[in-house]
Amino acid sequence: MSGQADAPATNAVAGDKISRVGVIGAGQMGAGIAEVCARAHVDVLVFEQTRELAAAGRARILRSLDRGVSSGKITEREREQAAWRLRFTSDLGDFADRQLVVEAVLEDEKVKTAIFAELDQIVTDPKAVLASNTSSIPIMKLGMATKHSERVVGMHFFNPVPVLPLVELVTTLMTSTEVSVRAEAFARDVLGKQVVRSADRSGFVVNALLVPYLLSAIRMVESGFATVEDIDKAIVLGLAHPMGPLALSDLVGLDTIKAIADSMYEEFKEPLYSPPPLLLRMVEAGRVGKKTGHGFYQYPASGRPSSK
Ligand SMILES: CC(=O)CC(=O)SCCNC(=O)CCNC(=O)[C@H](O)C(C)(C)COP(=O)(O)OP(=O)(O)OC[C@H]1O[C@@H](n2cnc3c(N)ncnc32)[C@H](O)[C@@H]1OP(=O)(O)O
């Protein structure tokens, strides 16, 4: 193998434009992906397991659209139109007509492989793209849960999805050229994202660099090397990052960081990827960051962080 992304299996060309998308999961990533699709004039169907989760997902998207209006990124009319393009279902069978499905459920390999096996039966169009937003699970494992692994790619978005312009596109040894070209064209030309390609290695490009950095910051807190506030202040003021590593860990979710670190450690057996005990204890305590209101910082209803 060269040092490039894994070579796709065939040389077909891109098919027609994708205008019907399915998103599985309306948590922080799924909701963000559904929102950017709806804002890009795409018909979006979102799967959530229950009506309550679907209602919470819709409310999350509407709040973000409101924020888009108040910050002058979209007009009231665009907000209304995007909201109309979003539908929810709790029956995966409704995804039969989707041209692209993006799975964005929790980082659990068993859950994700079961979804891909089911989707493969439901979405029968051979040109359809089955994508995962996984942060770290090798895409091949998801592809091999299907009978058509040539349709499976990784499309990895970044949080907050409406704000961050990157998508990592991950092709496997089995992904067809047609599918990778369609997925890239959709992310770039329809969603207006910029695309980088990564080989199918746990963590891909961004998390392979980000996760050891976040884990090192958590180890610094654990050892008493510096306080949470000072570590974040040092990085914001000293490196001009928009937020420090502990605030960023809270934004991503400590449960997600643990899952990514576990997956990267399993793949590379690199001690730097091993989750430190403080991270494990915080996840066990349910203090996983912004989404539960408490992580390295506390998040009152206003959403503004305060010290632990
Ligand atoms: C773990 C993984 O697998 C993948 C990951 O996701 S890794 C995590 C990647 N994410 C990051 O690194 C986030 C880093 N942090 C940031 O980018 C910023 O701190 C932040 C965007 C989260 C918040 O920034 P902020 O300055 O406090 O907020 P705010 O000023 O309200 O918003 C920043 C910009 O986004 C825009 N924005 C915010 N919410 C928006 C929305 N819902 N829709 C559209 N635009 C929005 C704002 O208008 C503003 O735009 P301008 O700079 O042009 O004015």
The ligand as an SDF file (V2000), in Angstrom:
LIG
                    3D

 54 56  0  0  0  0  0  0  0  0999 V2000
  -14.6890   14.1050   18.1230 C   0  0  0  0  0  0  0  0  0  0  0  0
  -14.9640   14.0330   16.6890 C   0  0  0  0  0  0  0  0  0  0  0  0
  -15.0140   12.9410   16.1720 O   0  0  0  0  0  0  0  0  0  0  0  0
  -15.1380   15.2000   15.8470 C   0  0  0  0  0  0  0  0  0  0  0  0
  -15.3060   16.5300   16.4590 C   0  0  0  0  0  0  0  0  0  0  0  0
  -16.3610   17.0560   16.4080 O   0  0  0  0  0  0  0  0  0  0  0  0
  -13.9420   17.2330   17.1620 S   0  0  0  0  0  0  0  0  0  0  0  0
  -14.5150   18.8050   17.7300 C   0  0  0  0  0  0  0  0  0  0  0  0
  -14.3640   19.8330   16.6690 C   0  0  0  0  0  0  0  0  0  0  0  0
  -14.8670   21.0790   17.1560 N   0  0  0  0  0  0  0  0  0  0  0  0
  -14.0630   22.0430   17.6170 C   0  0  0  0  0  0  0  0  0  0  0  0
  -12.8520   21.9250   17.6290 O   0  0  0  0  0  0  0  0  0  0  0  0
  -14.7820   23.2730   18.1260 C   0  0  0  0  0  0  0  0  0  0  0  0
  -13.8320   24.3740   18.4580 C   0  0  0  0  0  0  0  0  0  0  0  0
  -14.5910   25.5260   18.9310 N   0  0  0  0  0  0  0  0  0  0  0  0
  -15.1600   26.4290   18.1000 C   0  0  0  0  0  0  0  0  0  0  0  0
  -15.0650   26.3340   16.8830 O   0  0  0  0  0  0  0  0  0  0  0  0
  -15.9070   27.5670   18.7500 C   0  0  0  0  0  0  0  0  0  0  0  0
  -15.4820   27.6680   20.0830 O   0  0  0  0  0  0  0  0  0  0  0  0
  -17.4560   27.3570   18.7110 C   0  0  0  0  0  0  0  0  0  0  0  0
  -17.9500   27.4470   17.2720 C   0  0  0  0  0  0  0  0  0  0  0  0
  -17.8740   26.0150   19.3160 C   0  0  0  0  0  0  0  0  0  0  0  0
  -18.1280   28.4360   19.5480 C   0  0  0  0  0  0  0  0  0  0  0  0
  -17.5850   29.6600   19.1860 O   0  0  0  0  0  0  0  0  0  0  0  0
  -18.0700   31.0080   19.9000 P   0  0  0  0  0  0  0  0  0  0  0  0
  -17.2180   32.0900   19.3300 O   0  0  0  0  0  0  0  0  0  0  0  0
  -18.1520   30.8320   21.3580 O   0  0  0  0  0  0  0  0  0  0  0  0
  -19.5610   31.0720   19.4420 O   0  0  0  0  0  0  0  0  0  0  0  0
  -20.2390   32.0540   18.4220 P   0  0  0  0  0  0  0  0  0  0  0  0
  -19.4890   33.3340   18.2740 O   0  0  0  0  0  0  0  0  0  0  0  0
  -21.6610   32.1170   18.8490 O   0  0  0  0  0  0  0  0  0  0  0  0
  -20.1600   31.2170   17.0770 O   0  0  0  0  0  0  0  0  0  0  0  0
  -18.9950   31.1890   16.2620 C   0  0  0  0  0  0  0  0  0  0  0  0
  -19.4300   31.3290   14.8200 C   0  0  0  0  0  0  0  0  0  0  0  0
  -20.3150   30.2680   14.4630 O   0  0  0  0  0  0  0  0  0  0  0  0
  -21.5730   30.7830   14.0040 C   0  0  0  0  0  0  0  0  0  0  0  0
  -22.6470   29.9290   14.4920 N   0  0  0  0  0  0  0  0  0  0  0  0
  -22.8340   29.5140   15.7500 C   0  0  0  0  0  0  0  0  0  0  0  0
  -23.8910   28.7020   15.7860 N   0  0  0  0  0  0  0  0  0  0  0  0
  -24.3880   28.6050   14.5420 C   0  0  0  0  0  0  0  0  0  0  0  0
  -25.4600   27.9000   13.9450 C   0  0  0  0  0  0  0  0  0  0  0  0
  -26.2390   27.1090   14.6490 N   0  0  0  0  0  0  0  0  0  0  0  0
  -25.6610   28.0120   12.6320 N   0  0  0  0  0  0  0  0  0  0  0  0
  -24.8550   28.7970   11.9070 C   0  0  0  0  0  0  0  0  0  0  0  0
  -23.7920   29.4810   12.3970 N   0  0  0  0  0  0  0  0  0  0  0  0
  -23.5830   29.3920   13.7130 C   0  0  0  0  0  0  0  0  0  0  0  0
  -21.6470   32.1850   14.6120 C   0  0  0  0  0  0  0  0  0  0  0  0
  -22.4560   33.0160   13.8000 O   0  0  0  0  0  0  0  0  0  0  0  0
  -20.2100   32.6420   14.5690 C   0  0  0  0  0  0  0  0  0  0  0  0
  -19.8970   33.0510   13.2440 O   0  0  0  0  0  0  0  0  0  0  0  0
  -18.8910   34.3040   13.0050 P   0  0  0  0  0  0  0  0  0  0  0  0
  -17.5800   33.8850   13.6360 O   0  0  0  0  0  0  0  0  0  0  0  0
  -18.8300   34.4140   11.5060 O   0  0  0  0  0  0  0  0  0  0  0  0
  -19.5330   35.4480   13.7050 O   0  0  0  0  0  0  0  0  0  0  0  0
  1  2  1  0
  2  3  2  0
  2  4  1  0
  4  5  1  0
  5  6  2  0
  5  7  1  0
  7  8  1  0
  8  9  1  0
  9 10  1  0
 10 11  1  0
 11 12  2  0
 11 13  1  0
 13 14  1  0
 14 15  1  0
 15 16  1  0
 16 17  2  0
 16 18  1  0
 18 19  1  0
 18 20  1  0
 20 21  1  0
 20 22  1  0
 20 23  1  0
 23 24  1  0
 24 25  1  0
 25 26  2  0
 25 27  1  0
 25 28  1  0
 28 29  1  0
 29 30  2  0
 29 31  1  0
 29 32  1  0
 32 33  1  0
 33 34  1  0
 34 35  1  0
 34 49  1  0
 35 36  1  0
 36 37  1  0
 36 47  1  0
 37 38  1  0
 37 46  1  0
 38 39  2  0
 39 40  1  0
 40 41  1  0
 40 46  2  0
 41 42  1  0
 41 43  2  0
 43 44  1  0
 44 45  2  0
 45 46  1  0
 47 48  1  0
 47 49  1  0
 49 50  1  0
 50 51  1  0
 51 52  2  0
 51 53  1  0
 51 54  1  0
M  END
$$$$
